[in-house]
Amino acid sequence: KETVTVPMLSKAIKEYVASDSKLKGGSFLVFDPVDKKILQLTLSKVHEEKLSTLGGGVYFACVDCQTPDGKTYDLDIFMKGDDKRLETTEVTVHKVDGQPRYNWSEKDGIWSKVEATTKKP
């Protein structure tokens, strides 16, 4: 049985982004491997609609972040652990201004990444 709740995951993500930003001069810095640059981001929203589990005590949530020039980045923040302690294991760029780099597929409550097939014109 999963012991991690949506509020726990959301709180852990917000605390991670806040402490990481404080360490790095006030911005949440994320490396974008596609554009090969460091993104300077500010967290605007944690999507709390549902708790997404990858199995094995690994969870993720989508967050919306903004760059100083107004670009929107949808990041997936992955955390591992339980109701006592959650640690960030990975941060990936899911969408840039609404354009997905990959999608998600759910089977029996477990999520997995799939290739993004729909491209916006």
C-alpha positions in Angstrom: 0.0 0.0 0.0 1.3 3.5 -0.9 1.8 5.7 2.1 2.7 8.9 0.3 -0.2 11.3 -0.3 -0.6 14.1 -2.9 -0.1 16.8 -0.2 3.1 15.1 1.0 4.5 14.9 -2.5 3.5 18.5 -3.2 5.1 19.8 0.0 8.3 17.8 -0.6 8.6 19.2 -4.2 8.0 22.8 -3.0 10.6 22.4 -0.3 13.1 20.9 -2.7 12.6 23.7 -5.3 12.8 26.4 -2.6 16.0 25.0 -0.9 17.6 24.3 -4.3 16.8 27.8 -5.5 18.2 29.3 -2.3 21.5 27.5 -2.8 21.7 28.7 -6.4 21.1 32.4 -6.0 17.3 32.5 -6.1 16.4 30.6 -9.3 15.6 26.9 -9.8 18.4 25.9 -12.2 17.7 22.9 -14.5 19.8 21.6 -17.3 17.9 21.1 -20.6 19.7 18.3 -22.4 17.8 19.0 -25.7 18.7 22.7 -25.9 21.9 22.1 -24.0 21.5 25.0 -21.6 20.8 25.8 -18.0 17.3 27.0 -17.5 16.7 29.7 -14.9 13.3 29.0 -13.5 10.7 30.1 -11.0 8.1 27.6 -9.8 4.6 28.8 -10.5 2.5 25.6 -9.9 2.7 22.0 -8.6 0.0 20.0 -10.4 -1.8 18.3 -7.5 -4.6 16.6 -9.5 -3.2 13.2 -8.9 -0.4 11.2 -7.3 1.6 9.5 -10.0 3.5 6.4 -9.1 6.2 4.6 -11.1 6.3 1.7 -8.6 9.0 0.8 -6.1 8.4 3.8 -4.0 9.1 6.3 -6.8 6.6 9.1 -7.5 6.4 12.1 -9.8 4.5 15.3 -10.2 4.4 17.9 -13.0 5.3 21.4 -12.1 5.0 24.6 -14.1 7.9 27.0 -14.1 8.6 30.2 -15.9 11.9 31.7 -17.3 12.6 35.4 -16.8 11.6 36.0 -20.5 8.2 34.3 -20.0 8.7 30.9 -21.5 6.8 28.1 -19.7 8.5 24.8 -18.8 6.5 21.9 -17.6 9.0 19.8 -15.5 8.5 16.3 -14.0 10.1 16.0 -10.6 10.7 12.5 -9.5 10.9 11.5 -5.8 11.6 8.3 -4.0 10.8 7.3 -0.5 7.9 7.0 1.9 5.8 9.1 4.2 8.8 9.8 6.5 11.2 11.1 3.8 11.1 11.8 0.1 14.2 12.6 -1.9 14.4 14.1 -5.4 15.9 11.6 -7.8 15.4 13.3 -11.2 14.1 16.5 -12.8 13.1 16.3 -16.5 11.8 18.8 -19.0 8.4 17.4 -20.1 7.1 20.3 -22.1 8.3 23.6 -23.5 5.5 26.2 -24.0 3.0 23.3 -24.2 5.0 21.2 -26.6 5.7 17.7 -25.1 9.1 16.1 -25.4 7.6 12.8 -24.1 4.2 11.6 -22.9 3.0 9.3 -20.2 1.2 6.0 -20.4 -0.6 4.4 -17.4 -1.1 0.7 -16.9 -2.6 -0.8 -13.7 -1.8 2.4 -11.8 1.9 2.5 -12.9 3.1 5.2 -15.2 5.9 5.0 -17.8 7.3 7.4 -20.3 6.5 7.0 -24.0 7.7 8.9 -27.0 5.8 12.1 -27.8 3.9 11.4 -31.0 1.7 14.5 -31.4 3.6 17.6 -32.4 1.9 21.0 -32.5 2.2 22.8 -35.8 
